[in-house]
Amino acid sequence: MLKNTLLVVVAVARQMIGEKQHPERMMDAGVCEWLQSLELDEYTESFHSAGYTTVDDLMDLDAAQLQHIGVTSVTHQLRLLYAVDRIRQTVDSSTVI
């Protein structure tokens, strides 16, 4: 049951950000632009206060860090983590020789 619920939540998160965020374009962006692209710019000050200023700073971001930053909404956490994962995949695929 929990696994199915998580799969649905992940699918919804993918749908919500699918067309709005292009990971290959986000690598050079700052956190502010990245959060705006996800329509989560209400967290900009929190991310900056926690020391996250570039998208590269986000590569090790996890749910515990999001909680610490102040992202308490599980839906927002999933959106952010999925977006970071997409950027990681883009970086990994571009570094393969």
N, C-alpha and C positions, 0 to 999 in steps of 0.2 A: 504494500500500500504506500509506504513512505517513498520507495523508489519511483513508483508511478507518479506520485505528487511532485517529486523533484524533477522528473523528466518533463512534466507539464510546465512547471515554473521556468525551467531552462528554455523550453520552446517559446514560451511567452516572452521571456527576456530577449531571446534572439530576434523575435518578430519586432519587439519594441525598438531595438536599436539597429536592426539589420540595414536599413536604407540610409540611416543618418550618419553612420560612422564608417569611415574608410581607414582601416588601420595603416595602410601604407602612407597616407597623407598625415596621419597623426604623429608620426615619429618625430617630426621637427616642431611640433606644437608644444605650447606650454600647457600646464595643467588647467589653466583657465579656459583655454580654447577647447581642450579635450572634454572638460565637464560641460561646456556649452553645447558641444556636439551631441552629448548624451542627454541634454536637457536636465542636467543635474547641477547647474552652476550655483545653486544655493550652498554648495559645499566648498566653494572656492576658498574662502577665508580659512576654513578648517584645514584644508589640505595645505595651504601655504603656511599656516601656523605650525603644522606638524613637519614642515621641511620639504614637502613635495612641491617642486616648482616646474620640473620638466617631466615629460611622459616617460623618459628613461628612469626617473626616480621611482616610478610605479611598478617596475618589473617584478619586484618581490612582494607586492601588496597582497595581503590575505584578509580573511574575514575578521580576525582578531584586531588587526591594525585599523580596519575600517570602523570597528566598534570604538576603538580608542580615539580615533579622529572625530567621532560623533555621528557616523552614519549608522543609525539604529534600525532603519527600515530594511527588512530582509529583502524586499523587492529591489531597493536601491543598491544594496550590497551585491545582489546577484547581477544586476545590470553592470555595475562597475567591474566586478570580477570577470564577467564574460568579456567585457570590452578589453580588459588587460590581457586576457587569454588570447583574444584575436590579435592584439599587437604582438604578443610573444610569438605566435605562430608566424606572423609576417616576418619578424626578425629572424626566426629560425630558418624559414624557407629561403630568405635572401642571403643567409650566410653559408648555405650548403654549397660545397665546391663540386 
